[in-house]
Amino acid sequence: MSWVVTVYALFFGSLILLSGRIGALVGARRALLTGAGVFVVASLAGGLASSPGMLIAARAFQGAGAALAAPSVLVLLTAITKPGPQRARAMALFVLATASGAAVGLIIGGLLTGAFGWRSVMFVNVPIGVAIIAGGMFFLQELPRQSQKLDAGGAFTSTLAMAAAVYGFTVMADEGVTHPPVMIALSVAAVSLAALIAVERGNPAAVMPLSFFSSLRTAGPLLAMLLIPAGQVCYLYFTTLVTQQRLGYTPLQTGLVLMPYTLALILSNQLTPLLVTRHGERLIGSVGIGGLTAGITGMAWAVYDSTAVTALILPSIVLGISAGLTFAPVTGMIMRQAPDGNSAAAASLLQGLQQLGGAIGLSVVIGGGHSYTGAFLTTALFPLIALALFTGGALRIDPLTATSKGQS
C-alpha cells in the first residue's frame, strides 16, 4: 500500500525537471495535453488493475503524466496574461485550484471509496482528464517552441538526482537516516546533483539553468519554495496526529478541524491579487511567510498549553490566511524573474522543489523524535528560514506597479 503512494511521488518528482525542458521543445500546450492523456489512460488502467503490480505501475504512469503536464500550466498562464492585476489574479487562482483540489480530493476520495470502492477513485479521473484535454484543444493556442536539442546529460543527472532525493527523504521519514537504502539514495542524490551542476555550467539548453542561482534575489524565492511546503506538510501531518491520537477524533472530525485553515486560505487568496498589485509580490509574500512562522509557533503553544480543540482554531486561521498571502506572490515572482526562454524550466524547478520540500520536512521533523510541541517548533523553522531567504535578496521592495509609478 505504501508503494501505491510512494511510486507516484517518485515518478512525479524525478521527471519534473526534465518535463519542463520537454515542454519547451514540443510546446507547452502539447505537453499539457499529452501529460493529461497519459494520466487519463493510467487512471483507467489503475481502476481495471487485477493485481498490486498493475496498480503500482498505473500509479507510476500517473506520476509521469502529471509531471509532463504540470509545468505547462504555469507556462501557459504566464504567457496568456499581462503583468499586473491580471497575472496576479491568475496566480491566485492557480494556487486556489491547487490547494482546494488537494483538500476536496481527500474528502471526495473518502466518500467514493466508502460508497463505490477504491477503483472509483481511479475511474473518476477519466472524465475530468477528458474535459481538460477537450478544453485545451479548443481554447488554448500553442506557444512558440525552442529549437535547442534536448540536454541529454542534464536530463539523466537531474532525473537521477530527483529520484534518489525523493526516495531517500520519503523512506527516511519512516526508517531514519541510518537506514542503508536511505544512506545510499541520499549519497546518489548528492553525487548526481554535483554532476548536474557540472554538466549544466555554461549550457544554453540546460534542464536546470544555473542562472536561477546566480544571486540571492533570484535564488531566494526558489529556495523559499523548498522550505514553505516543508512547513505546510508538517503542520497538516502533526495537526492530524494531535486531533486523532490525543483528542480521539475520527478522520471526518479531523477534516472538520482543518476547515478553518482551508476557508481562511480561500478568503485571503481572493484578496491577494489586489494586495500584490498595490504593494508588490515581495512585501505581500514576506508578510505571508512571516504569518506562517507565527501560526506554526502558535500551534506549538496550543498543544503545549491546552488539550481543547478550540485552542487549535486561531493558529489554524492565521496559517490559512498566511498561506493564501504566500504562494501566489512567491510563485509569481519566480515566474517573472525567470531568464528569457526559461519559464518552463522555472515552473519545473518550482514544482520539483515543492515536492521535495514536503518529503524533507517530514523526514527531518519525524526523525527528530520530538514531542508535539517540539515538532511544531521545529516546523516553524522552515518558514522562518524561508523568510530570511526570500527577503535577503532584496535591498528594496519591488511592487508590480513600480514601473508605472516610477517607484523602486
C-alpha positions as CSV (number, residue, x, y, z in Angstrom):
1,M,0.0,0.0,0.0
2,S,2.8,2.4,0.7
3,W,4.2,2.0,-2.8
4,V,0.8,3.0,-4.2
5,V,1.5,6.4,-2.7
6,T,5.3,6.5,-3.0
7,V,5.7,5.5,-6.6
8,Y,3.5,8.4,-7.8
9,A,5.6,10.9,-5.8
10,L,8.8,9.2,-7.0
11,F,7.9,9.4,-10.8
12,F,6.5,12.9,-10.5
13,G,9.4,14.3,-8.6
14,S,12.1,12.6,-10.6
15,L,10.7,13.7,-14.0
16,I,9.6,17.2,-13.2
17,L,12.8,19.0,-14.1
18,L,13.1,17.1,-17.4
19,S,9.5,17.7,-18.3
20,G,9.9,21.4,-18.3
21,R,12.6,21.2,-21.0
22,I,10.5,18.7,-23.0
23,G,7.6,21.1,-22.8
24,A,9.7,23.9,-24.1
25,L,10.9,21.7,-27.1
26,V,7.5,20.3,-28.1
27,G,5.3,23.2,-27.0
28,A,3.6,23.9,-23.7
29,R,0.0,23.1,-25.0
30,R,1.1,19.8,-26.5
31,A,3.0,18.8,-23.3
32,L,-0.1,19.6,-21.2
33,L,-2.5,17.6,-23.4
34,T,0.0,14.7,-23.7
35,G,0.6,14.6,-20.0
36,A,-3.2,14.7,-19.3
37,G,-3.7,11.9,-21.8
38,V,-1.1,9.7,-20.1
39,F,-2.8,10.5,-16.8
40,V,-6.2,9.5,-18.1
41,V,-5.1,6.2,-19.6
42,A,-3.1,5.4,-16.4
43,S,-6.1,6.1,-14.3
44,L,-8.3,3.8,-16.4
45,A,-5.7,1.1,-16.2
46,G,-5.4,1.6,-12.4
47,G,-9.2,1.2,-12.0
48,L,-9.1,-2.0,-14.0
49,A,-6.0,-3.4,-12.3
50,S,-6.2,-7.1,-11.3
51,S,-3.0,-7.2,-9.3
52,P,-1.0,-5.0,-6.9
53,G,1.8,-4.8,-9.6
54,M,-0.6,-3.4,-12.2
55,L,-1.9,-0.8,-9.8
56,I,1.6,0.3,-8.8
57,A,2.6,0.5,-12.5
58,A,-0.5,2.6,-13.2
59,R,0.3,5.0,-10.4
60,A,3.8,5.3,-11.8
61,F,2.4,6.4,-15.2
62,Q,0.0,8.8,-13.4
63,G,3.0,10.4,-11.8
64,A,4.8,10.6,-15.2
65,G,1.8,12.1,-16.9
66,A,1.3,14.7,-14.1
67,A,5.0,15.6,-14.3
68,L,4.7,16.3,-18.0
69,A,1.6,18.4,-17.7
70,A,2.2,20.3,-14.5
71,P,4.9,22.8,-15.6
72,S,3.0,23.7,-18.8
73,V,0.1,25.1,-16.7
74,L,2.3,27.8,-15.2
75,V,4.0,28.5,-18.5
76,L,0.7,28.9,-20.3
77,L,-0.7,31.1,-17.5
78,T,2.3,33.3,-17.7
79,A,2.2,33.6,-21.5
80,I,-1.5,34.4,-21.8
81,T,-1.8,37.0,-19.0
82,K,-0.4,40.5,-18.8
83,P,1.9,41.6,-15.9
84,G,-0.1,43.4,-13.2
85,P,-3.6,42.7,-11.8
86,Q,-4.4,40.1,-14.5
87,R,-1.4,37.9,-13.8
88,A,-1.7,38.3,-10.1
89,R,-5.3,37.1,-10.3
90,A,-4.2,34.1,-12.5
91,M,-1.5,33.1,-10.0
92,A,-4.0,33.4,-7.1
93,L,-6.5,31.2,-9.0
94,F,-3.7,28.7,-9.7
95,V,-2.8,28.4,-6.0
96,L,-6.5,28.2,-5.1
97,A,-7.1,25.4,-7.5
98,T,-4.0,23.5,-6.2
99,A,-4.9,23.9,-2.5
100,S,-8.6,23.3,-2.9
101,G,-8.1,20.4,-5.3
102,A,-5.9,18.6,-2.7
103,A,-8.4,19.2,0.1
104,V,-11.5,18.4,-1.9
105,G,-9.8,15.3,-3.4
106,L,-9.3,13.9,0.1
107,I,-12.9,14.4,1.0
108,I,-14.4,13.1,-2.3
109,G,-11.9,10.2,-2.3
110,G,-13.1,9.1,1.1
111,L,-16.7,9.3,0.0
112,L,-16.2,7.5,-3.3
113,T,-14.2,4.7,-1.6
114,G,-16.9,4.2,1.0
115,A,-19.7,4.2,-1.5
116,F,-18.2,2.5,-4.6
117,G,-14.9,1.0,-3.6
118,W,-11.3,2.1,-4.2
119,R,-11.5,1.6,-8.0
120,S,-13.9,4.6,-8.3
121,V,-11.1,6.9,-7.1
122,M,-9.1,6.0,-10.2
123,F,-12.1,6.0,-12.6
124,V,-13.2,9.5,-11.5
125,N,-10.1,11.0,-13.1
126,V,-11.1,9.8,-16.5
127,P,-14.0,12.2,-17.3
128,I,-12.1,15.1,-15.6
129,G,-9.0,14.4,-17.7
130,V,-11.1,14.2,-20.9
131,A,-12.6,17.6,-20.1
132,I,-9.1,19.1,-19.6
133,I,-8.0,17.7,-22.9
134,A,-11.1,18.9,-24.7
135,G,-10.8,22.4,-23.2
136,G,-7.1,22.6,-24.0
137,M,-7.7,21.6,-27.6
138,F,-10.5,24.2,-28.1
139,F,-9.4,27.1,-26.0
140,L,-5.5,27.1,-25.8
141,Q,-3.1,28.2,-28.5
142,E,0.3,26.6,-28.8
143,L,3.3,28.7,-27.7
144,P,6.5,29.1,-29.8
145,R,8.8,26.1,-29.4
146,Q,12.5,26.3,-28.6
147,S,14.9,24.9,-31.2
148,Q,17.7,23.6,-29.0
149,K,18.3,19.9,-28.7
150,L,17.4,18.0,-25.5
151,D,20.2,18.3,-22.9
152,A,20.9,14.6,-22.5
153,G,23.4,14.9,-19.7
154,G,21.2,17.3,-17.7
155,A,18.2,15.0,-18.4
156,F,19.9,12.0,-17.0
157,T,21.6,13.6,-14.0
158,S,18.5,15.7,-13.0
159,T,16.2,12.7,-13.2
160,L,18.6,10.5,-11.1
161,A,19.2,13.3,-8.5
162,M,15.5,14.0,-8.0
163,A,14.5,10.3,-7.9
164,A,17.2,9.5,-5.3
165,A,16.3,12.5,-3.2
166,V,12.6,11.9,-3.2
167,Y,13.0,8.3,-2.4
168,G,15.7,8.9,0.2
169,F,13.8,11.5,2.1
170,T,10.4,9.7,1.8
171,V,11.8,6.5,3.3
172,M,13.9,8.4,5.8
173,A,10.7,9.7,7.5
174,D,9.8,6.1,8.5
175,E,13.2,4.3,8.7
176,G,15.6,7.1,9.8
177,V,18.8,8.5,8.2
178,T,20.9,5.4,9.2
179,H,18.8,3.0,7.2
180,P,21.1,1.7,4.5
181,P,18.8,2.3,1.5
182,V,18.3,5.9,2.7
183,M,22.1,6.5,3.0
184,I,22.6,5.0,-0.5
185,A,19.8,7.1,-2.0
186,L,21.0,10.4,-0.4
187,S,24.6,9.7,-1.5
188,V,23.4,9.1,-5.1
189,A,21.4,12.3,-4.9
190,A,24.4,14.3,-3.8
191,V,26.7,12.9,-6.4
192,S,24.1,13.3,-9.1
193,L,23.5,16.9,-8.1
194,A,27.2,17.7,-8.3
195,A,27.3,16.1,-11.7
196,L,24.2,18.1,-12.8
197,I,25.9,21.3,-11.8
198,A,29.0,20.4,-13.7
199,V,27.0,19.4,-16.8
200,E,24.8,22.5,-16.8
201,R,27.6,25.0,-16.4
202,G,27.5,27.2,-19.5
203,N,24.9,25.1,-21.2
204,P,22.4,27.3,-23.1
205,A,19.8,24.5,-23.2
206,A,20.2,23.4,-19.6
207,V,17.4,21.4,-17.9
208,M,18.2,23.4,-14.8
209,P,19.8,26.7,-15.8
210,L,22.3,27.7,-13.2
211,S,21.4,31.4,-13.8
212,F,18.5,30.8,-11.4
213,F,21.0,30.7,-8.6
214,S,23.3,33.4,-9.8
215,S,22.1,35.8,-7.0
216,L,20.0,35.5,-3.8
217,R,17.5,37.8,-5.5
218,T,16.5,35.0,-7.9
219,A,17.5,32.0,-5.8
220,G,15.8,33.2,-2.6
221,P,12.2,32.7,-3.8
222,L,13.1,29.2,-5.2
223,L,14.7,28.1,-2.0
224,A,11.8,29.6,0.0
225,M,9.5,27.4,-2.1
226,L,11.5,24.4,-0.9
227,L,11.0,25.3,2.7
228,I,7.5,26.6,2.8
229,P,5.9,23.3,1.7
230,A,8.0,21.5,4.3
231,G,6.3,23.6,7.0
232,Q,2.8,23.2,5.5
233,V,3.1,19.4,5.2
234,C,4.4,19.0,8.7
235,Y,1.6,21.3,10.0
236,L,-1.1,19.2,8.4
237,Y,0.6,15.9,9.5
238,F,1.1,16.8,13.1
239,T,-2.3,18.5,13.4
240,T,-3.9,15.3,12.2
241,L,-1.9,13.3,14.8
242,V,-2.9,15.6,17.6
243,T,-6.6,15.5,16.8
244,Q,-6.7,11.7,16.3
245,Q,-4.2,10.4,18.9
246,R,-4.6,13.0,21.7
247,L,-8.2,14.0,21.2
248,G,-9.5,10.7,19.8
249,Y,-11.2,12.3,16.7
250,T,-12.3,10.4,13.7
251,P,-10.8,11.2,10.3
252,L,-14.0,13.1,9.4
253,Q,-13.9,15.1,12.6
254,T,-10.2,15.8,11.9
255,G,-11.2,17.1,8.4
256,L,-13.7,19.5,10.1
257,V,-10.9,20.8,12.4
258,L,-8.9,21.7,9.4
259,M,-11.8,23.6,7.7
260,P,-11.0,27.0,9.3
261,Y,-7.5,26.7,7.8
262,T,-8.9,25.9,4.4
263,L,-11.6,28.6,4.5
264,A,-9.1,31.2,5.7
265,L,-6.8,30.3,2.8
266,I,-9.6,30.7,0.3
267,L,-10.6,34.0,1.7
268,S,-7.1,35.5,1.8
269,N,-6.3,34.1,-1.6
270,Q,-9.2,36.2,-3.1
271,L,-7.7,39.3,-1.6
272,T,-4.1,38.6,-2.6
273,P,-4.2,39.9,-6.2
274,L,-5.4,43.3,-5.1
275,L,-2.7,43.4,-2.3
276,V,0.0,42.3,-4.7
277,T,-0.9,44.9,-7.3
278,R,-0.8,47.7,-4.7
279,H,2.2,46.6,-2.6
280,G,4.2,44.1,-4.6
281,E,5.0,40.4,-4.6
282,R,7.9,40.6,-2.2
283,L,6.2,42.6,0.5
284,I,3.0,40.5,0.5
285,G,4.9,37.3,0.2
286,S,7.1,38.3,3.1
287,V,4.0,39.1,5.3
288,G,2.6,35.7,4.3
289,I,5.7,33.8,5.2
290,G,6.1,35.6,8.5
291,G,2.5,34.7,9.3
292,L,3.2,31.1,8.6
293,T,6.0,31.2,11.1
294,A,3.7,32.8,13.7
295,G,0.9,30.4,13.1
296,I,3.0,27.3,13.4
297,T,4.6,28.7,16.6
298,G,1.1,29.3,17.9
299,M,0.3,25.7,17.2
300,A,3.3,24.7,19.4
301,W,1.9,26.8,22.2
302,A,-1.6,25.5,21.7
303,V,-0.7,21.8,22.0
304,Y,1.6,22.5,25.0
305,D,-0.9,24.6,27.0
306,S,-4.2,23.0,26.2
307,T,-5.9,19.8,25.2
308,A,-9.0,21.5,23.8
309,V,-9.6,21.6,20.1
310,T,-10.7,25.2,20.2
311,A,-7.1,26.1,21.0
312,L,-6.1,24.9,17.6
313,I,-8.5,27.1,15.7
314,L,-6.9,30.5,15.9
315,P,-3.4,29.3,14.9
316,S,-5.0,27.4,12.0
317,I,-6.8,30.5,10.8
318,V,-3.5,32.5,11.0
319,L,-1.9,29.8,9.0
320,G,-4.7,29.7,6.4
321,I,-4.6,33.5,5.9
322,S,-0.8,33.4,5.6
323,A,-0.8,30.6,3.1
324,G,-3.2,32.5,0.9
325,L,-0.8,35.5,1.1
326,T,2.3,33.4,0.4
327,F,2.0,31.0,-2.5
328,A,0.7,33.3,-5.3
329,P,3.3,36.1,-4.8
330,V,6.2,33.7,-4.4
331,T,5.0,31.7,-7.5
332,G,4.5,34.9,-9.5
333,M,8.0,36.3,-8.5
334,I,9.7,33.0,-9.6
335,M,8.0,33.0,-13.0
336,R,8.5,36.7,-13.5
337,Q,12.2,36.6,-12.7
338,A,12.9,33.6,-14.9
339,P,15.5,34.4,-17.6
340,D,14.2,34.8,-21.1
341,G,13.2,31.4,-22.6
342,N,13.4,29.6,-19.3
343,S,9.8,29.9,-18.0
344,A,9.3,26.2,-18.4
345,A,12.4,25.4,-16.5
346,A,11.3,27.8,-13.8
347,A,7.9,26.1,-13.5
348,S,9.5,22.6,-13.3
349,L,12.1,23.7,-10.7
350,L,9.4,25.4,-8.6
351,Q,7.1,22.3,-8.6
352,G,10.1,19.9,-8.1
353,L,11.2,21.9,-5.1
354,Q,7.7,21.8,-3.6
355,Q,7.5,18.1,-4.0
356,L,11.0,17.6,-2.5
357,G,10.3,20.1,0.3
358,G,7.4,18.1,1.7
359,A,9.5,14.9,1.9
360,I,12.4,16.8,3.5
361,G,10.2,18.4,6.1
362,L,8.6,15.2,7.3
363,S,11.9,13.3,7.4
364,V,13.6,16.0,9.4
365,V,10.8,16.6,11.9
366,I,9.8,13.0,12.4
367,G,13.4,11.8,12.6
368,G,13.9,14.3,15.5
369,G,11.6,12.3,17.7
370,H,10.1,15.4,19.2
371,S,7.0,15.9,21.4
372,Y,4.1,17.6,19.6
373,T,5.3,20.9,20.9
374,G,8.8,20.3,19.8
375,A,7.6,19.1,16.4
376,F,5.7,22.3,15.8
377,L,8.6,24.5,17.0
378,T,11.0,22.6,14.6
379,T,8.4,23.0,11.8
380,A,8.3,26.8,12.4
381,L,12.0,27.0,11.5
382,F,11.2,26.1,7.9
383,P,9.2,29.3,7.1
384,L,11.5,31.3,9.3
385,I,14.5,30.4,7.2
386,A,12.4,30.8,4.1
387,L,11.6,34.4,5.2
388,A,15.3,35.2,5.5
389,L,16.0,33.8,2.1
390,F,13.0,35.5,0.4
391,T,13.7,38.9,1.8
392,G,17.5,38.7,1.9
393,G,18.0,39.2,-1.8
394,A,16.2,42.5,-2.0
395,L,17.6,45.8,-0.9
396,R,14.2,47.4,-1.7
397,I,10.6,46.4,-2.2
398,D,9.7,46.0,-5.8
399,P,5.9,46.3,-6.4
400,L,4.4,45.2,-9.7
401,T,3.3,48.8,-10.2
402,A,6.9,50.2,-9.8
403,T,7.4,50.9,-13.5
404,S,4.1,52.8,-13.9
405,K,4.6,54.8,-10.7
406,G,8.3,55.4,-11.1
407,Q,9.0,53.7,-7.8
408,S,11.7,51.3,-6.9
